[in-house]
Amino acid sequence: MLLDALEKLRESKLFVKEDVPQHQLLYWSCHPLLKDRFDYLVALDPEALKKTEYRDEPIFPHAAIRRLGIESFAMILKAGMKHYPEHLGFLFRKNSDGKTACELAFEKYGKDETFDIIQECIPADKDMPSNALCLYYA
């Protein structure tokens, strides 16, 4: 229902893609119960994954680590990998303390659960096995 309203607002030009990072809409929708909304907003403006900040922190790692659970970590990583595989979904983006999303996830969720999500979101291939991505932190 909300997605229909967003689409009508877009058609009326009352909602534009610039609204996504400007109003931190990815941050406010990166919850497993709001996955459809999050996916819609990412599809509307994939660059919002790079631009969205909350309290001067990038959405990833901040939202997925400090605010929400491992499911949100997975949502953001999957979206990042879909639109920015060359940046490994921003898995190694640092926060203001100099810690990466990967590092923070290890601290909060443990290595096993974090590796499971990483392997799910970044499938191994012949060039780089996904379980080798974070060996530095293991």
N, CA, C and O atoms as a GROMACS GRO file, in nm:
protein
  552
    1MET      N    1   0.082  -0.119   0.000
    1MET     CA    2   0.000   0.000   0.000
    1MET      C    3   0.087   0.126   0.000
    1MET      O    4   0.062   0.219  -0.077
    2LEU      N    5   0.189   0.131   0.085
    2LEU     CA    6   0.278   0.247   0.087
    2LEU      C    7   0.354   0.258  -0.045
    2LEU      O    8   0.377   0.369  -0.094
    3LEU      N    9   0.392   0.146  -0.101
    3LEU     CA   10   0.462   0.150  -0.230
    3LEU      C   11   0.374   0.211  -0.339
    3LEU      O   12   0.424   0.283  -0.426
    4ASP      N   13   0.245   0.182  -0.334
    4ASP     CA   14   0.152   0.243  -0.429
    4ASP      C   15   0.148   0.394  -0.410
    4ASP      O   16   0.146   0.470  -0.507
    5ALA      N   17   0.148   0.437  -0.285
    5ALA     CA   18   0.146   0.581  -0.256
    5ALA      C   19   0.275   0.647  -0.305
    5ALA      O   20   0.272   0.755  -0.363
    6LEU      N   21   0.388   0.581  -0.281
    6LEU     CA   22   0.515   0.637  -0.330
    6LEU      C   23   0.516   0.647  -0.482
    6LEU      O   24   0.567   0.745  -0.538
    7GLU      N   25   0.461   0.546  -0.548
    7GLU     CA   26   0.456   0.549  -0.694
    7GLU      C   27   0.367   0.662  -0.745
    7GLU      O   28   0.401   0.728  -0.843
    8LYS      N   29   0.255   0.684  -0.680
    8LYS     CA   30   0.166   0.795  -0.719
    8LYS      C   31   0.234   0.930  -0.696
    8LYS      O   32   0.222   1.021  -0.777
    9LEU      N   33   0.306   0.941  -0.585
    9LEU     CA   34   0.380   1.064  -0.558
    9LEU      C   35   0.488   1.087  -0.664
    9LEU      O   36   0.511   1.200  -0.707
   10ARG      N   37   0.554   0.979  -0.706
   10ARG     CA   38   0.654   0.990  -0.813
   10ARG      C   39   0.592   1.036  -0.943
   10ARG      O   40   0.646   1.122  -1.012
   11GLU      N   41   0.477   0.977  -0.977
   11GLU     CA   42   0.407   1.015  -1.100
   11GLU      C   43   0.368   1.162  -1.097
   11GLU      O   44   0.369   1.229  -1.201
   12SER      N   45   0.334   1.212  -0.980
   12SER     CA   46   0.296   1.353  -0.965
   12SER      C   47   0.418   1.444  -0.947
   12SER      O   48   0.404   1.566  -0.933
   13LYS      N   49   0.536   1.383  -0.948
   13LYS     CA   50   0.662   1.456  -0.929
   13LYS      C   51   0.673   1.522  -0.791
   13LYS      O   52   0.745   1.620  -0.773
   14LEU      N   53   0.600   1.466  -0.694
   14LEU     CA   54   0.609   1.514  -0.556
   14LEU      C   55   0.710   1.434  -0.475
   14LEU      O   56   0.743   1.470  -0.362
   15PHE      N   57   0.757   1.326  -0.533
   15PHE     CA   58   0.860   1.242  -0.472
   15PHE      C   59   0.961   1.210  -0.581
   15PHE      O   60   0.927   1.148  -0.681
   16VAL      N   61   1.085   1.252  -0.561
   16VAL     CA   62   1.190   1.231  -0.659
   16VAL      C   63   1.305   1.154  -0.595
   16VAL      O   64   1.315   1.146  -0.473
   17LYS      N   65   1.390   1.097  -0.678
   17LYS     CA   66   1.496   1.012  -0.625
   17LYS      C   67   1.590   1.086  -0.530
   17LYS      O   68   1.648   1.026  -0.440
   18GLU      N   69   1.604   1.216  -0.548
   18GLU     CA   70   1.689   1.294  -0.457
   18GLU      C   71   1.635   1.295  -0.315
   18GLU      O   72   1.709   1.321  -0.220
   19ASP      N   73   1.506   1.266  -0.300
   19ASP     CA   74   1.446   1.260  -0.166
   19ASP      C   75   1.500   1.143  -0.085
   19ASP      O   76   1.502   1.147   0.038
   20VAL      N   77   1.544   1.038  -0.153
   20VAL     CA   78   1.589   0.918  -0.083
   20VAL      C   79   1.708   0.947   0.008
   20VAL      O   80   1.698   0.922   0.128
   21PRO      N   81   1.820   1.000  -0.043
   21PRO     CA   82   1.930   1.030   0.050
   21PRO      C   83   1.904   1.154   0.135
   21PRO      O   84   1.945   1.160   0.251
   22GLN      N   85   1.836   1.253   0.078
   22GLN     CA   86   1.814   1.378   0.151
   22GLN      C   87   1.736   1.356   0.280
   22GLN      O   88   1.762   1.422   0.381
   23HIS      N   89   1.641   1.266   0.277
   23HIS     CA   90   1.557   1.240   0.395
   23HIS      C   91   1.591   1.109   0.463
   23HIS      O   92   1.515   1.059   0.545
   24GLN      N   93   1.708   1.054   0.428
   24GLN     CA   94   1.759   0.931   0.491
   24GLN      C   95   1.658   0.816   0.484
   24GLN      O   96   1.644   0.740   0.579
   25LEU      N   97   1.588   0.805   0.371
   25LEU     CA   98   1.482   0.706   0.360
   25LEU      C   99   1.534   0.562   0.361
   25LEU      O  100   1.463   0.472   0.406
   26LEU      N  101   1.656   0.540   0.313
   26LEU     CA  102   1.711   0.404   0.322
   26LEU      C  103   1.736   0.367   0.467
   26LEU      O  104   1.709   0.254   0.509
   27TYR      N  105   1.785   0.461   0.542
   27TYR     CA  106   1.809   0.435   0.685
   27TYR      C  107   1.679   0.397   0.755
   27TYR      O  108   1.674   0.300   0.831
   28TRP      N  109   1.574   0.472   0.730
   28TRP     CA  110   1.447   0.449   0.798
   28TRP      C  111   1.373   0.326   0.746
   28TRP      O  112   1.276   0.281   0.809
   29SER      N  113   1.417   0.272   0.633
   29SER     CA  114   1.347   0.154   0.579
   29SER      C  115   1.432   0.028   0.580
   29SER      O  116   1.389  -0.075   0.528
   30CYS      N  117   1.551   0.033   0.636
   30CYS     CA  118   1.638  -0.087   0.633
   30CYS      C  119   1.609  -0.178   0.751
   30CYS      O  120   1.696  -0.206   0.835
   31HIS      N  121   1.487  -0.224   0.756
   31HIS     CA  122   1.441  -0.319   0.857
   31HIS      C  123   1.378  -0.435   0.781
   31HIS      O  124   1.312  -0.414   0.680
   32PRO      N  125   1.397  -0.559   0.828
   32PRO     CA  126   1.342  -0.674   0.755
   32PRO      C  127   1.192  -0.664   0.726
   32PRO      O  128   1.146  -0.713   0.623
   33LEU      N  129   1.116  -0.601   0.813
   33LEU     CA  130   0.973  -0.586   0.789
   33LEU      C  131   0.943  -0.485   0.679
   33LEU      O  132   0.831  -0.481   0.626
   34LEU      N  133   1.041  -0.404   0.644
   34LEU     CA  134   1.024  -0.300   0.542
   34LEU      C  135   1.107  -0.329   0.417
   34LEU      O  136   1.139  -0.238   0.341
   35LYS      N  137   1.141  -0.455   0.396
   35LYS     CA  138   1.230  -0.493   0.286
   35LYS      C  139   1.179  -0.446   0.150
   35LYS      O  140   1.258  -0.398   0.068
   36ASP      N  141   1.049  -0.460   0.124
   36ASP     CA  142   0.995  -0.416  -0.006
   36ASP      C  143   1.016  -0.267  -0.026
   36ASP      O  144   1.052  -0.223  -0.135
   37ARG      N  145   0.994  -0.190   0.078
   37ARG     CA  146   1.014  -0.044   0.070
   37ARG      C  147   1.162  -0.015   0.046
   37ARG      O  148   1.196   0.067  -0.039
   38PHE      N  149   1.250  -0.081   0.121
   38PHE     CA  150   1.394  -0.062   0.105
   38PHE      C  151   1.436  -0.094  -0.039
   38PHE      O  152   1.508  -0.016  -0.102
   39ASP      N  153   1.391  -0.210  -0.091
   39ASP     CA  154   1.427  -0.250  -0.227
   39ASP      C  155   1.374  -0.150  -0.330
   39ASP      O  156   1.443  -0.119  -0.428
   40TYR      N  157   1.255  -0.099  -0.310
   40TYR     CA  158   1.196   0.000  -0.400
   40TYR      C  159   1.283   0.126  -0.401
   40TYR      O  160   1.314   0.180  -0.508
   41LEU      N  161   1.322   0.172  -0.284
   41LEU     CA  162   1.400   0.296  -0.274
   41LEU      C  163   1.540   0.277  -0.333
   41LEU      O  164   1.592   0.368  -0.399
   42VAL      N  165   1.600   0.162  -0.310
   42VAL     CA  166   1.732   0.135  -0.369
   42VAL      C  167   1.722   0.130  -0.520
   42VAL      O  168   1.808   0.184  -0.590
   43ALA      N  169   1.618   0.066  -0.572
   43ALA     CA  170   1.599   0.060  -0.717
   43ALA      C  171   1.577   0.199  -0.775
   43ALA      O  172   1.625   0.229  -0.885
   44LEU      N  173   1.507   0.284  -0.703
   44LEU     CA  174   1.482   0.421  -0.748
   44LEU      C  175   1.612   0.501  -0.753
   44LEU      O  176   1.636   0.576  -0.848
   45ASP      N  177   1.697   0.484  -0.652
   45ASP     CA  178   1.822   0.559  -0.646
   45ASP      C  179   1.933   0.475  -0.584
   45ASP      O  180   1.961   0.487  -0.465
   46PRO      N  181   1.998   0.389  -0.664
   46PRO     CA  182   2.106   0.306  -0.609
   46PRO      C  183   2.219   0.388  -0.548
   46PRO      O  184   2.287   0.341  -0.456
   47GLU      N  185   2.240   0.509  -0.599
   47GLU     CA  186   2.347   0.593  -0.543
   47GLU      C  187   2.321   0.632  -0.398
   47GLU      O  188   2.412   0.673  -0.327
   48ALA      N  189   2.197   0.620  -0.355
   48ALA     CA  190   2.165   0.651  -0.215
   48ALA      C  191   2.239   0.558  -0.121
   48ALA      O  192   2.264   0.593  -0.006
   49LEU      N  193   2.274   0.438  -0.168
   49LEU     CA  194   2.354   0.348  -0.085
   49LEU      C  195   2.489   0.411  -0.052
   49LEU      O  196   2.545   0.386   0.055
   50LYS      N  197   2.541   0.492  -0.143
   50LYS     CA  198   2.668   0.561  -0.119
   50LYS      C  199   2.648   0.692  -0.044
   50LYS      O  200   2.730   0.730   0.040
   51LYS      N  201   2.538   0.761  -0.073
   51LYS     CA  202   2.519   0.897  -0.023
   51LYS      C  203   2.448   0.908   0.111
   51LYS      O  204   2.469   1.004   0.184
   52THR      N  205   2.365   0.809   0.145
   52THR     CA  206   2.284   0.821   0.266
   52THR      C  207   2.372   0.815   0.390
   52THR      O  208   2.454   0.725   0.407
   53GLU      N  209   2.352   0.913   0.475
   53GLU     CA  210   2.420   0.916   0.604
   53GLU      C  211   2.317   0.940   0.713
   53GLU      O  212   2.211   0.997   0.690
   54TYR      N  213   2.352   0.894   0.830
   54TYR     CA  214   2.269   0.920   0.948
   54TYR      C  215   2.364   0.959   1.059
   54TYR      O  216   2.453   0.882   1.096
   55ARG      N  217   2.345   1.076   1.111
   55ARG     CA  218   2.434   1.131   1.214
   55ARG      C  219   2.580   1.127   1.169
   55ARG      O  220   2.670   1.086   1.243
   56ASP      N  221   2.600   1.172   1.047
   56ASP     CA  222   2.733   1.181   0.986
   56ASP      C  223   2.804   1.048   0.971
   56ASP      O  224   2.927   1.044   0.962
   57GLU      N  225   2.730   0.939   0.969
   57GLU     CA  226   2.786   0.806   0.946
   57GLU      C  227   2.724   0.749   0.819
   57GLU      O  228   2.605   0.772   0.795
   58PRO      N  229   2.801   0.677   0.737
   58PRO     CA  230   2.741   0.611   0.621
   58PRO      C  231   2.636   0.510   0.666
   58PRO      O  232   2.648   0.452   0.774
   59ILE      N  233   2.534   0.490   0.584
   59ILE     CA  234   2.428   0.396   0.620
   59ILE      C  235   2.485   0.257   0.649
   59ILE      O  236   2.439   0.188   0.739
   60PHE      N  237   2.585   0.219   0.574
   60PHE     CA  238   2.652   0.092   0.599
   60PHE      C  239   2.794   0.127   0.634
   60PHE      O  240   2.869   0.170   0.546
   61PRO      N  241   2.835   0.112   0.755
   61PRO     CA  242   2.793   0.015   0.853
   61PRO      C  243   2.693   0.061   0.958
   61PRO      O  244   2.640  -0.023   1.031
   62HIS      N  245   2.666   0.189   0.970
   62HIS     CA  246   2.589   0.239   1.085
   62HIS      C  247   2.454   0.169   1.106
   62HIS      O  248   2.432   0.110   1.212
   63ALA      N  249   2.367   0.175   1.010
   63ALA     CA  250   2.231   0.124   1.030
   63ALA      C  251   2.228  -0.024   1.059
   63ALA      O  252   2.155  -0.070   1.146
   64ALA      N  253   2.307  -0.099   0.986
   64ALA     CA  254   2.303  -0.244   1.001
   64ALA      C  255   2.371  -0.293   1.128
   64ALA      O  256   2.339  -0.401   1.177
   65ILE      N  257   2.461  -0.217   1.182
   65ILE     CA  258   2.536  -0.263   1.298
   65ILE      C  259   2.481  -0.202   1.427
   65ILE      O  260   2.456  -0.274   1.523
   66ARG      N  261   2.464  -0.073   1.429
   66ARG     CA  262   2.428  -0.007   1.554
   66ARG      C  263   2.279  -0.005   1.580
   66ARG      O  264   2.237  -0.007   1.696
   67ARG      N  265   2.200   0.000   1.478
   67ARG     CA  266   2.056   0.019   1.497
   67ARG      C  267   1.978  -0.111   1.483
   67ARG      O  268   1.886  -0.136   1.561
   68LEU      N  269   2.014  -0.193   1.388
   68LEU     CA  270   1.932  -0.308   1.353
   68LEU      C  271   2.012  -0.436   1.360
   68LEU      O  272   2.131  -0.435   1.393
   69GLY      N  273   1.948  -0.547   1.330
   69GLY     CA  274   2.010  -0.677   1.343
   69GLY      C  275   2.078  -0.728   1.218
   69GLY      O  276   2.094  -0.657   1.119
   70ILE      N  277   2.118  -0.853   1.225
   70ILE     CA  278   2.192  -0.917   1.117
   70ILE      C  279   2.111  -0.921   0.987
   70ILE      O  280   2.169  -0.921   0.879
   71GLU      N  281   1.978  -0.924   0.998
   71GLU     CA  282   1.894  -0.923   0.878
   71GLU      C  283   1.911  -0.793   0.800
   71GLU      O  284   1.913  -0.793   0.677
   72SER      N  285   1.922  -0.684   0.872
   72SER     CA  286   1.943  -0.555   0.806
   72SER      C  287   2.082  -0.547   0.746
   72SER      O  288   2.101  -0.491   0.638
   73PHE      N  289   2.180  -0.603   0.816
   73PHE     CA  290   2.315  -0.612   0.762
   73PHE      C  291   2.311  -0.685   0.628
   73PHE      O  292   2.372  -0.640   0.531
   74ALA      N  293   2.238  -0.796   0.623
   74ALA     CA  294   2.226  -0.875   0.499
   74ALA      C  295   2.154  -0.796   0.390
   74ALA      O  296   2.195  -0.799   0.274
   75MET      N  297   2.046  -0.726   0.426
   75MET     CA  298   1.971  -0.648   0.327
   75MET      C  299   2.061  -0.544   0.259
   75MET      O  300   2.062  -0.532   0.137
   76ILE      N  301   2.135  -0.471   0.340
   76ILE     CA  302   2.219  -0.364   0.286
   76ILE      C  303   2.334  -0.423   0.205
   76ILE      O  304   2.367  -0.371   0.098
   77LEU      N  305   2.394  -0.531   0.254
   77LEU     CA  306   2.503  -0.593   0.180
   77LEU      C  307   2.455  -0.648   0.046
   77LEU      O  308   2.522  -0.633  -0.056
   78LYS      N  309   2.338  -0.713   0.044
   78LYS     CA  310   2.283  -0.765  -0.081
   78LYS      C  311   2.257  -0.653  -0.181
   78LYS      O  312   2.291  -0.665  -0.298
   79ALA      N  313   2.198  -0.544  -0.134
   79ALA     CA  314   2.171  -0.430  -0.223
   79ALA      C  315   2.302  -0.371  -0.272
   79ALA      O  316   2.315  -0.336  -0.390
   80GLY      N  317   2.399  -0.358  -0.184
   80GLY     CA  318   2.528  -0.306  -0.224
   80GLY      C  319   2.597  -0.393  -0.327
   80GLY      O  320   2.657  -0.343  -0.421
   81MET      N  321   2.588  -0.525  -0.309
   81MET     CA  322   2.649  -0.617  -0.405
   81MET      C  323   2.578  -0.614  -0.539
   81MET      O  324   2.641  -0.629  -0.644
   82LYS      N  325   2.447  -0.594  -0.537
   82LYS     CA  326   2.372  -0.588  -0.662
   82LYS      C  327   2.412  -0.465  -0.744
   82LYS      O  328   2.429  -0.473  -0.866
   83HIS      N  329   2.427  -0.352  -0.677
   83HIS     CA  330   2.452  -0.226  -0.748
   83HIS      C  331   2.599  -0.184  -0.749
   83HIS      O  332   2.641  -0.108  -0.837
   84TYR      N  333   2.678  -0.233  -0.653
   84TYR     CA  334   2.819  -0.193  -0.643
   84TYR      C  335   2.908  -0.312  -0.611
   84TYR      O  336   2.978  -0.312  -0.509
   85PRO      N  337   2.907  -0.414  -0.698
   85PRO     CA  338   2.992  -0.530  -0.670
   85PRO      C  339   3.141  -0.495  -0.669
   85PRO      O  340   3.221  -0.559  -0.601
   86GLU      N  341   3.177  -0.392  -0.746
   86GLU     CA  342   3.318  -0.351  -0.750
   86GLU      C  343   3.365  -0.296  -0.615
   86GLU      O  344   3.485  -0.289  -0.589
   87HIS      N  345   3.270  -0.256  -0.530
   87HIS     CA  346   3.303  -0.207  -0.395
   87HIS      C  347   3.270  -0.312  -0.289
   87HIS      O  348   3.267  -0.282  -0.170
   88LEU      N  349   3.244  -0.434  -0.335
   88LEU     CA  350   3.206  -0.544  -0.245
   88LEU      C  351   3.091  -0.503  -0.154
   88LEU      O  352   3.089  -0.534  -0.034
   89GLY      N  353   2.995  -0.432  -0.213
   89GLY     CA  354   2.875  -0.396  -0.139
   89GLY      C  355   2.901  -0.304  -0.022
   89GLY      O  356   2.818  -0.294   0.069
   90PHE      N  357   3.014  -0.237  -0.021
   90PHE     CA  358   3.054  -0.145   0.087
   90PHE      C  359   3.084  -0.218   0.217
   90PHE      O  360   3.077  -0.160   0.325
   91LEU      N  361   3.118  -0.345   0.207
   91LEU     CA  362   3.150  -0.426   0.324
   91LEU      C  363   3.269  -0.369   0.400
   91LEU      O  364   3.280  -0.385   0.522
   92PHE      N  365   3.359  -0.303   0.328
   92PHE     CA  366   3.479  -0.250   0.392
   92PHE      C  367   3.476  -0.098   0.407
   92PHE      O  368   3.580  -0.034   0.428
   93ARG      N  369   3.358  -0.041   0.396
   93ARG     CA  370   3.343   0.103   0.420
   93ARG      C  371   3.360   0.130   0.569
   93ARG      O  372   3.310   0.056   0.653
   94LYS      N  373   3.433   0.236   0.599
   94LYS     CA  374   3.466   0.265   0.738
   94LYS      C  375   3.371   0.368   0.798
   94LYS      O  376   3.319   0.455   0.729
   95ASN      N  377   3.350   0.354   0.926
   95ASN     CA  378   3.272   0.453   0.999
   95ASN      C  379   3.368   0.560   1.054
   95ASN      O  380   3.487   0.558   1.023
   96SER      N  381   3.317   0.651   1.133
   96SER     CA  382   3.400   0.761   1.183
   96SER      C  383   3.506   0.713   1.282
   96SER      O  384   3.601   0.786   1.310
   97ASP      N  385   3.491   0.592   1.336
   97ASP     CA  386   3.591   0.534   1.426
   97ASP      C  387   3.696   0.454   1.349
   97ASP      O  388   3.788   0.399   1.409
   98GLY      N  389   3.683   0.448   1.216
   98GLY     CA  390   3.779   0.376   1.134
   98GLY      C  391   3.753   0.226   1.126
   98GLY      O  392   3.839   0.151   1.080
   99LYS      N  393   3.635   0.182   1.169
   99LYS     CA  394   3.602   0.039   1.162
   99LYS      C  395   3.512   0.013   1.043
   99LYS      O  396   3.424   0.092   1.010
  100THR      N  397   3.536  -0.101   0.978
  100THR     CA  398   3.457  -0.138   0.861
  100THR      C  399   3.328  -0.208   0.904
  100THR      O  400   3.315  -0.253   1.018
  101ALA      N  401   3.235  -0.216   0.810
  101ALA     CA  402   3.110  -0.289   0.836
  101ALA      C  403   3.141  -0.435   0.869
  101ALA      O  404   3.079  -0.493   0.957
  102CYS      N  405   3.236  -0.493   0.798
  102CYS     CA  406   3.276  -0.631   0.822
  102CYS      C  407   3.329  -0.648   0.964
  102CYS      O  408   3.288  -0.739   1.036
  103GLU      N  409   3.416  -0.563   1.003
  103GLU     CA  410   3.477  -0.567   1.136
  103GLU      C  411   3.370  -0.552   1.245
  103GLU      O  412   3.370  -0.626   1.344
  104LEU      N  413   3.281  -0.456   1.227
  104LEU     CA  414   3.175  -0.432   1.325
  104LEU      C  415   3.079  -0.550   1.334
  104LEU      O  416   3.031  -0.585   1.442
  105ALA      N  417   3.051  -0.612   1.218
  105ALA     CA  418   2.962  -0.728   1.218
  105ALA      C  419   3.025  -0.844   1.294
  105ALA      O  420   2.957  -0.914   1.368
  106PHE      N  421   3.156  -0.865   1.275
  106PHE     CA  422   3.223  -0.970   1.350
  106PHE      C  423   3.209  -0.946   1.500
  106PHE      O  424   3.183  -1.038   1.578
  107GLU      N  425   3.227  -0.821   1.540
  107GLU     CA  426   3.218  -0.787   1.682
  107GLU      C  427   3.078  -0.807   1.738
  107GLU      O  428   3.062  -0.858   1.849
  108LYS      N  429   2.978  -0.768   1.661
  108LYS     CA  430   2.840  -0.772   1.711
  108LYS      C  431   2.773  -0.908   1.695
  108LYS      O  432   2.705  -0.955   1.787
  109TYR      N  433   2.792  -0.973   1.580
  109TYR     CA  434   2.717  -1.095   1.550
  109TYR      C  435   2.802  -1.222   1.559
  109TYR      O  436   2.749  -1.332   1.554
  110GLY      N  437   2.932  -1.205   1.572
  110GLY     CA  438   3.021  -1.321   1.574
  110GLY      C  439   3.066  -1.359   1.434
  110GLY      O  440   3.004  -1.322   1.334
  111LYS      N  441   3.175  -1.432   1.430
  111LYS     CA  442   3.235  -1.467   1.301
  111LYS      C  443   3.150  -1.564   1.220
  111LYS      O  444   3.135  -1.546   1.100
  112ASP      N  445   3.095  -1.665   1.285
  112ASP     CA  446   3.019  -1.766   1.210
  112ASP      C  447   2.897  -1.706   1.142
  112ASP      O  448   2.875  -1.727   1.023
  113GLU      N  449   2.817  -1.631   1.217
  113GLU     CA  450   2.696  -1.572   1.160
  113GLU      C  451   2.729  -1.470   1.053
  113GLU      O  452   2.662  -1.462   0.950
  114THR      N  453   2.832  -1.391   1.077
  114THR     CA  454   2.874  -1.291   0.979
  114THR      C  455   2.924  -1.357   0.851
  114THR      O  456   2.888  -1.315   0.741
  115PHE      N  457   3.009  -1.459   0.864
  115PHE     CA  458   3.058  -1.530   0.746
  115PHE      C  459   2.943  -1.592   0.668
  115PHE      O  460   2.946  -1.592   0.545
  116ASP      N  461   2.843  -1.646   0.737
  116ASP     CA  462   2.728  -1.705   0.668
  116ASP      C  463   2.659  -1.601   0.580
  116ASP      O  464   2.625  -1.629   0.465
  117ILE      N  465   2.639  -1.481   0.634
  117ILE     CA  466   2.574  -1.373   0.557
  117ILE      C  467   2.663  -1.331   0.441
  117ILE      O  468   2.614  -1.312   0.329
  118ILE      N  469   2.791  -1.316   0.466
  118ILE     CA  470   2.883  -1.273   0.360
  118ILE      C  471   2.885  -1.377   0.248
  118ILE      O  472   2.881  -1.340   0.130
  119GLN      N  473   2.890  -1.503   0.282
  119GLN     CA  474   2.891  -1.607   0.179
  119GLN      C  475   2.760  -1.611   0.101
  119GLN      O  476   2.758  -1.642  -0.018
  120GLU      N  477   2.651  -1.579   0.168
  120GLU     CA  478   2.521  -1.574   0.101
  120GLU      C  479   2.514  -1.455   0.004
  120GLU      O  480   2.457  -1.466  -0.105
  121CYS      N  481   2.571  -1.343   0.044
  121CYS     CA  482   2.562  -1.220  -0.035
  121CYS      C  483   2.673  -1.208  -0.140
  121CYS      O  484   2.653  -1.144  -0.244
  122ILE      N  485   2.787  -1.267  -0.113
  122ILE     CA  486   2.901  -1.258  -0.205
  122ILE      C  487   2.942  -1.400  -0.238
  122ILE      O  488   3.031  -1.457  -0.174
  123PRO      N  489   2.878  -1.459  -0.339
  123PRO     CA  490   2.911  -1.598  -0.374
  123PRO      C  491   3.056  -1.613  -0.416
  123PRO      O  492   3.114  -1.525  -0.480
  124ALA      N  493   3.114  -1.726  -0.378
  124ALA     CA  494   3.252  -1.754  -0.417
  124ALA      C  495   3.260  -1.774  -0.568
  124ALA      O  496   3.169  -1.829  -0.629
  125ASP      N  497   3.369  -1.729  -0.624
  125ASP     CA  498   3.396  -1.759  -0.764
  125ASP      C  499   3.543  -1.795  -0.777
  125ASP      O  500   3.616  -1.800  -0.678
  126LYS      N  501   3.585  -1.820  -0.897
  126LYS     CA  502   3.722  -1.865  -0.915
  126LYS      C  503   3.825  -1.757  -0.881
  126LYS      O  504   3.940  -1.790  -0.851
  127ASP      N  505   3.786  -1.630  -0.885
  127ASP     CA  506   3.881  -1.522  -0.859
  127ASP      C  507   3.895  -1.487  -0.712
  127ASP      O  508   4.004  -1.453  -0.667
  128MET      N  509   3.786  -1.496  -0.638
  128MET     CA  510   3.793  -1.458  -0.498
  128MET      C  511   3.688  -1.534  -0.418
  128MET      O  512   3.569  -1.505  -0.429
  129PRO      N  513   3.729  -1.630  -0.338
  129PRO     CA  514   3.632  -1.699  -0.255
  129PRO      C  515   3.579  -1.604  -0.149
  129PRO      O  516   3.656  -1.530  -0.087
  130SER      N  517   3.447  -1.605  -0.128
  130SER     CA  518   3.387  -1.511  -0.035
  130SER      C  519   3.434  -1.531   0.108
  130SER      O  520   3.440  -1.434   0.184
  131ASN      N  521   3.468  -1.653   0.147
  131ASN     CA  522   3.511  -1.672   0.285
  131ASN      C  523   3.653  -1.619   0.308
  131ASN      O  524   3.698  -1.613   0.422
  132ALA      N  525   3.723  -1.581   0.201
  132ALA     CA  526   3.855  -1.522   0.217
  132ALA      C  527   3.850  -1.371   0.233
  132ALA      O  528   3.950  -1.309   0.266
  133LEU      N  529   3.733  -1.312   0.210
  133LEU     CA  530   3.720  -1.166   0.214
  133LEU      C  531   3.758  -1.106   0.348
  133LEU      O  532   3.823  -1.002   0.353
  134CYS      N  533   3.720  -1.170   0.453
  134CYS     CA  534   3.740  -1.112   0.586
  134CYS      C  535   3.840  -1.190   0.669
  134CYS      O  536   3.838  -1.180   0.792
  135LEU      N  537   3.926  -1.268   0.608
  135LEU     CA  538   4.022  -1.347   0.686
  135LEU      C  539   4.111  -1.259   0.772
  135LEU      O  540   4.160  -1.301   0.876
  136TYR      N  541   4.130  -1.137   0.727
  136TYR     CA  542   4.210  -1.044   0.805
  136TYR      C  543   4.155  -1.028   0.946
  136TYR      O  544   4.229  -1.012   1.043
  137TYR      N  545   4.022  -1.031   0.956
  137TYR     CA  546   3.958  -1.010   1.084
  137TYR      C  547   3.934  -1.140   1.161
  137TYR      O  548   3.894  -1.136   1.277
  138ALA      N  549   3.958  -1.252   1.097
  138ALA     CA  550   3.930  -1.382   1.160
  138ALA      C  551   4.026  -1.413   1.274
  138ALA      O  552   4.015  -1.518   1.337
   0.00000   0.00000   0.00000
